[in-house]
Amino acid sequence: MQLFPGWSLVAGGGMTDEYDCNCYLWEFAPDEFALFDAGAGRNVAALMQRVEEAGGTAQQIRYLFLTHHHADHVGGAAELRERTGAQVVASHHTGEIVRQADEERMGLRAAREAGGYPATYRVQPCPIDIIVEDGAFFELGGQQLQILATPGHCAGALSFLVHWQGQRGLIAGDVIFPGGRISLLNLPDCSLSDYSTTIARLAELKIDFLLPGHLEAQLHDASASILFAQSQFQRLLIPACYYHPA
């Protein structure tokens, strides 16, 4: 589903598998694509069909960027890497977990026991090709993608700031959602204090569009959502939460 020229939504619970996060396809140069997040991996074929409908092929996907280590975002990474030859990009923390498919640190074991995933669901280990650090710029066909460390929802989380056709956009993973919602989970690496710091940092970006890990993309005035979450933290409150399995 095209969001605007150059950007398409190619996975999500409503269009591929019910456990998939939102996955975004960006044509950063003619016939060259980057994919953001990998879904849960239970139906990668459906995701690839959406890629083709968006005008891409497996061989044209150059990079797979992972926002964080939760299973609904990384479960498809190994198969996608094998199918496409894309280089997988992640933070050091996420990379360690995904390389080993460490269910404990991923939160998958706890989520499965809580009924968030089927008892038989597993994530396959995936090599990480490129480790990126906070503040770095990633060159994509003349475009620059800025890497932002955005812990809170979990440790090691990244968001990606892009400048596209005069607009500033954020591929946010699960750190912020339309309406100023956040995602706090009862897991060891979810941190309210980190969350508050992250939201304050994002509020300074003044973004135009927001591509979150779940729910609908916010294509206009997206900064308002971040500012609302920040206002809640400033009042010593906790912003409303969007809940989903880890």
N, C-alpha and C positions, 0 to 999 in steps of 0.2 A: 504494500500500500504506500503510494508516494505521499510524503508529507509536504514537500516542496521540491523544486528542481534540485537534483543531486542527492536527495535524502529519501530513504524509504524505510518503513517498518517491515521487517521480514519474519519476525517471530513474536509470539506472545500467546498467552493463554487462550485468547479468543480466536486465533488464526492458525496456530500449529498445535502444540501439545499443551495440555492444561497446566503443566508444571513449568513451562518455559517462561523466562523473563522476557521483557521487550528486547529485541535485537535490532540494531539499526545498521543499514547499509549506506555507505557514503561513497559516491563516485567522485573522488578527489581530483581526478584527471580523466581524460577520455579513455574509457575502457579499463580503468584501474580503480579498484574498490578497496575500502576498508570496512571490516565488520566489527561492530561493538557488541561484545558479549556473545555467548555461545548457546544459551538455553540449557535445558536440563539433559539433553542428549538422548531422549527417548524416541524422538522422531526427527532426526537430522534431515532425512529425505524431504520432509515437508518444508523445513527451513530453506533447503536448497531450491525447492520448487519456487518458493517466494522470491529467492534471489534471481532466478531466471525470469520470473514475471516482471521483476524490476529492471530487467535489461542486462543483467550480469551473468557470468558463467563461473564455474568453480575455479578455473584457471586464472580468472581476472581478479580474484580476491588476493590481495598482496599481504594484508595484515589482519590479524584478529586481536583486538584490544580487549582485555579483561578488566572490568571495573573492580571486582572483588571476588573472594574465594567461595562464596556460597554456591551450592550445587545447582540451583536454577540458573546460574550465570556461567558456570564453567563445565557443567556435565557433558556438553557437546564438544568441548574443545579438542579432545584427542581425535575424534572422528572427523571434525571439520579440518583440522590440520592435515590429516591423512588424505582427505578428499581434495583439498584445494592447494596444498603446498604453502599455505599462508604462514607467515612468521607470527608466532604468538607473543604478544607483548603484555607484560604485567609488572606490578611492583615486586620488590624482592620478597616481601612477606607472602603475597599471593602466590608467587612463583614457587616458593618452598612447599606450600600446601598442595598446589595443583600437580607438581611433579610427582609427588608421592601419593596423590589421592588420599590424603590424610583425613579420614572421616571425623576424627575427634576434633581436630583444629578447624575443620571446615564447618563444624556444627551439624553435619549430616546425621551422625549417629543419634544425637539428641533429637533432631527434627523427625527422624524416622520413628523413634520411640514415642514421640508426642503425636504421631499420626499424620505428620505433614507430608510424608512420602510413603509409597508402598514398601512393604517389608523386604521385597526383593530388589529394590532399586539400589544401584551402585554407580559410582563414578570411576571412570578409567583414568589412570595416570596420563599426564600430557607433558611433553617437554616444553620448556619455555625458551624461546629463541632470543628475546630481547628484554632486559630488565631496565626499567626507567625509574627516574628519581623525581621527587617533587621539584617543580620549577623548570624542568627541562622542556625544550621545544623539540618536537618530532617533525621532521620535514616530510611532507607528502606531496610530491609532484608540484612543488612551488607553493603549497599551502603549509601553514604552520599549525600544529596541534600542541597546545600547552598542557603539560602534565601537572595535575594538582593533587596533592595528598589530601584526602578528605575522610579521615577516620571519624568514628562515631557509631555508625551502623555496625561496623566491624573494623578491626585493625587491618592496616595495609590497603584500605580502599583508595581508589583513584577516581577522580572525575577528569574530564577532558574538555578544555576550552577551545572553541574553534571560532575563527572569523570567516564568515561565508556570505558573499554577496552583500556586504555592508552591514551584516548582522553579527551579533555575538551570541554564540550558543553554547550550552553546557550539556554534555552527555554525562549524566549524574549518577548512574547506577541507582542505589537505593538510599542515597543520602538525603534527597529532597524530592517532594512530589508536588503536583499542582495543588494550590490552596494552602501551601505552607505546611503540609503534613510531613512527618519524618517516619522512621521505622526503627523503633527500639525493640530489641529482642532480649529474652532472658538467657543470654549466652555470655560466657566469660569475657569475650573481647568486644562486647558492645558497651560503649562508654558515654554516659550523658555529658560529662564534662568535655570530652573530646568533641561531642556533637555540637555543643554550644560554641566552641571555638571555631569549628568548621563552618557553621552557618554564618558566623560573623565575618569570616574570610570571604565566603561566597557572596555575601551581601555587597561587598565592595566591587564586584565584577560588573554589575549593571547589565545583566544579560538580557537578550531579546527573546530567545527561545530556549526551552527546556525539554530535553529528551530523557525522561526518567526510566528507571528499570521496570516499572509497572504503571498501570493506569495510562491515561491518554497523554500524548505530548502536548505541551503548552507552547503554541507557536507565536504568541504575541504577549508582550508585557510580562514576561516570565519573572523578571526581577521582583515583581510584587509578591510572588509566592515566597521567595527567599526572605524578603523584608518582613513579611508577616511572621514567619517562623522566628526570625531574629527578635521581633518585638515581644513574642511570647517568652523567649529566654531572658530578655532584658527585664521582664516583669517577674522573674523568678518562677515562671510557669513552664510546663512541658507542652510543646506543640502537640496537636492531635496526631495520632499515629495511624499509619497504614500497616496492617498486619499481613504477613504471608509467611510460609515456611522458609526456614533458612536454607 
